[in-house]
Amino acid sequence: MSDPHRILLTGHKGYIGSVMAPILVNAGHDVVGYDTGYFSDCTLVPDGTTLPELQKDIRDVAPADLKGFDTVIHLAALSNDPIGNIDEGWTTDINHDATVRLAELAREAGVGRFLFSSSCIMYGMSDGGVVDETSPLDPQTEYARSKVKSEAELTTMASDSFSPVYIRNGTIYGVSPRMRFDTVLNNLVGAAYTSGTVKVLSDGKPWRPVLHVEDVCRSFMNIMDAPRQDIHNQAFNNGADHLNHQVIELAQMAVDAVPGATLEVLNEPSADQRTYKASFAKFARTFPDFEWKWTARTGAQDLSDTFEKVGLTAEQYSGKHFTRLKWLNHLLDENKLDRNLRWT
Ligand SMILES: NC(=O)c1ccc[n+]([C@@H]2O[C@H](COP(=O)([O-])OP(=O)(O)OC[C@H]3O[C@@H](n4cnc5c(N)ncnc54)[C@H](O)[C@@H]3O)[C@@H](O)[C@H]2O)c1
C-alpha cells in the first residue's frame, strides 16, 4: 500500500465520488468530503461510506477548508453539457471560478497534489480523428469550455511544491450509489432492462471512449501515488485504447446483457453523429503496470445484474432522480434551489 494521504475529496456525494470515497478509505487514506449535496436524495444502491464532510458550496470555499491536506481530488462540478446550456453562468462560476479559487487556496495551504477531473469532451468531436493530449482543443459547450479554462489557469499555478494534474476522462459507466442514466452505456443498459429495446438514433458508427467508474477511481489513486516527475502539471487521457467503442457495439453489449432484449438502429438524419477516438498511449507509457479491470461487456452485465437485484423500474430509469438536469430542474421548480443554484 502507498503512504496514506490526507485527502479533500470534493463532489464525494456524486456519481464518481460515492464510488471513490470507499475505495480511498479502504486503501487506508484519510478522506474528508466536500459537497453541497445536490444529489444526496438520488440514491439507487446503498451508500455505505460515511465520511467526515463539509456540506458546503464549492463557491464558498475558505482557507480553513484546506488546512492539513496533502492532496485535493476535485470532482465537484455541474457535470454535463445540458446543465451548462440552461444557464452558462452556473457552469462558469462552479466549474471554473470555484476551481481556480479552490486551487489557489490549496496551494497556499501547502497541498502538494491537485487532481482535476477533466474531460475528453474538450477536444470537440468534429472530424472523427484520434485525439491525444497534444491535439488542439475545440470546446463546443460551456461545460467543455469550463474544463479548458480551468486547466489553463491551473497550469499557471504549478510550482515546485504544487502539482496540478488534468485527468481527461471519457464517458463513465458502471454502478454507483448516485447512479446516472445520462451517460451512454448506463443509458443503453437501462433501456434494455426497463423496456426490452435499445434504440440507436444514429447509424451507430460514432466512437466513444468508455470507462468503468471503479477503474476511474483506481486510476485517480494511481496518479495520486505516482512519482511527482511523472504527473506534475500533466494532462492524461484517462483510459486505454481498447476502451474506445462504436455506439453500435455498446448497444449490442447492452442487448446481450439483458435476456430477450432487442436492438433497433433508427439511423435518423438529425441524430448526433459526432465522433472521436481518444489515444491513451501517454497513460499506458507512464503507468505500464496499471490494469484496467473492466470491459464494456463485463460492465454492461454488472449493470444488468444490479438492475435485476434492485428491481429497477421504467419510472426510475426515465424519471428525475438519475438524470442530472432533470433533478436540478426539479429542485428549482420546488424552490429548493434559487436561480443561482443555492439552497433556499
Ligand atoms: N461521469 C462522467 O462520465 C464524467 C466524464 C468526464 C468528466 N467527469 C467529471 O468528473 C466529475 C464528477 O462527475 P460525476 O459524474 O460524479 O458528476 P455528478 O453530477 O454525479 O457529481 C458532481 C458532484 O458535485 C457536487 N457539486 C456540484 N456543484 C457543487 C457546488 N457548487 N458546490 C459543492 N458541490 C457541488 C454535486 O452535488 C455532486 O455530488 C465532474 O467534474 C465531471 O465534469 C465526469
Ligand as a Chemical Component Dictionary entry (heavy atoms), coordinates in Angstrom:
data_LIG
# 
_chem_comp.id                   LIG 
_chem_comp.type                 NON-POLYMER 
_chem_comp.pdbx_formal_charge   0 
_chem_comp.three_letter_code    LIG 
# 
loop_
_chem_comp_atom.comp_id 
_chem_comp_atom.atom_id 
_chem_comp_atom.alt_atom_id 
_chem_comp_atom.type_symbol 
_chem_comp_atom.charge 
_chem_comp_atom.model_Cartn_x 
_chem_comp_atom.model_Cartn_y 
_chem_comp_atom.model_Cartn_z 
_chem_comp_atom.pdbx_ordinal 
LIG N1  N1  N 0  -19.408 10.944 -15.291 1  
LIG C1  C1  C 0  -18.703 11.123 -16.431 2  
LIG O1  O1  O 0  -18.920 10.444 -17.453 3  
LIG C2  C2  C 0  -17.607 12.176 -16.463 4  
LIG C3  C3  C 0  -16.805 12.251 -17.613 5  
LIG C4  C4  C 0  -15.796 13.205 -17.670 6  
LIG C5  C5  C 0  -15.587 14.062 -16.597 7  
LIG N2  N2  N 1  -16.378 13.974 -15.500 8  
LIG C6  C6  C 0  -16.146 14.924 -14.388 9  
LIG O2  O2  O 0  -15.983 14.221 -13.157 10 
LIG C7  C7  C 0  -16.547 14.987 -12.090 11 
LIG C8  C8  C 0  -17.588 14.178 -11.346 12 
LIG O3  O3  O 0  -18.587 13.726 -12.256 13 
LIG P1  P1  P 0  -19.855 12.893 -11.769 14 
LIG O4  O4  O 0  -20.316 12.079 -12.916 15 
LIG O5  O5  O -1 -19.567 12.244 -10.469 16 
LIG O6  O6  O 0  -20.896 14.088 -11.564 17 
LIG P2  P2  P 0  -22.117 14.213 -10.525 18 
LIG O7  O7  O 0  -23.002 15.276 -11.046 19 
LIG O8  O8  O 0  -22.700 12.889 -10.236 20 
LIG O9  O9  O 0  -21.387 14.711 -9.185  21 
LIG C9  C9  C 0  -20.925 16.020 -9.007  22 
LIG C10 C10 C 0  -20.981 16.329 -7.519  23 
LIG O10 O10 O 0  -20.525 17.680 -7.358  24 
LIG C11 C11 C 0  -21.390 18.324 -6.445  25 
LIG N3  N3  N 0  -21.448 19.753 -6.752  26 
LIG C12 C12 C 0  -21.891 20.332 -7.885  27 
LIG N4  N4  N 0  -21.876 21.667 -7.750  28 
LIG C13 C13 C 0  -21.398 21.932 -6.498  29 
LIG C14 C14 C 0  -21.164 23.130 -5.761  30 
LIG N5  N5  N 0  -21.474 24.344 -6.262  31 
LIG N6  N6  N 0  -20.653 23.039 -4.515  32 
LIG C15 C15 C 0  -20.370 21.810 -3.960  33 
LIG N7  N7  N 0  -20.611 20.640 -4.602  34 
LIG C16 C16 C 0  -21.117 20.706 -5.870  35 
LIG C17 C17 C 0  -22.764 17.696 -6.654  36 
LIG O11 O11 O 0  -23.594 17.862 -5.504  37 
LIG C18 C18 C 0  -22.401 16.248 -6.946  38 
LIG O12 O12 O 0  -22.425 15.460 -5.779  39 
LIG C19 C19 C 0  -17.082 16.266 -12.715 40 
LIG O13 O13 O 0  -16.095 17.258 -12.614 41 
LIG C20 C20 C 0  -17.301 15.875 -14.159 42 
LIG O14 O14 O 0  -17.219 17.010 -15.010 43 
LIG C21 C21 C 0  -17.379 13.049 -15.403 44 
# 
loop_
_chem_comp_bond.comp_id 
_chem_comp_bond.atom_id_1 
_chem_comp_bond.atom_id_2 
_chem_comp_bond.value_order 
_chem_comp_bond.pdbx_ordinal 
LIG N1  C1  SING 1  
LIG C1  O1  DOUB 2  
LIG C1  C2  SING 3  
LIG C2  C3  SING 4  
LIG C2  C21 DOUB 5  
LIG C3  C4  DOUB 6  
LIG C4  C5  SING 7  
LIG C5  N2  DOUB 8  
LIG N2  C6  SING 9  
LIG N2  C21 SING 10 
LIG C6  O2  SING 11 
LIG C6  C20 SING 12 
LIG O2  C7  SING 13 
LIG C7  C8  SING 14 
LIG C7  C19 SING 15 
LIG C8  O3  SING 16 
LIG O3  P1  SING 17 
LIG P1  O4  DOUB 18 
LIG P1  O5  SING 19 
LIG P1  O6  SING 20 
LIG O6  P2  SING 21 
LIG P2  O7  DOUB 22 
LIG P2  O8  SING 23 
LIG P2  O9  SING 24 
LIG O9  C9  SING 25 
LIG C9  C10 SING 26 
LIG C10 O10 SING 27 
LIG C10 C18 SING 28 
LIG O10 C11 SING 29 
LIG C11 N3  SING 30 
LIG C11 C17 SING 31 
LIG N3  C12 SING 32 
LIG N3  C16 SING 33 
LIG C12 N4  DOUB 34 
LIG N4  C13 SING 35 
LIG C13 C14 SING 36 
LIG C13 C16 DOUB 37 
LIG C14 N5  SING 38 
LIG C14 N6  DOUB 39 
LIG N6  C15 SING 40 
LIG C15 N7  DOUB 41 
LIG N7  C16 SING 42 
LIG C17 O11 SING 43 
LIG C17 C18 SING 44 
LIG C18 O12 SING 45 
LIG C19 O13 SING 46 
LIG C19 C20 SING 47 
LIG C20 O14 SING 48 
# 
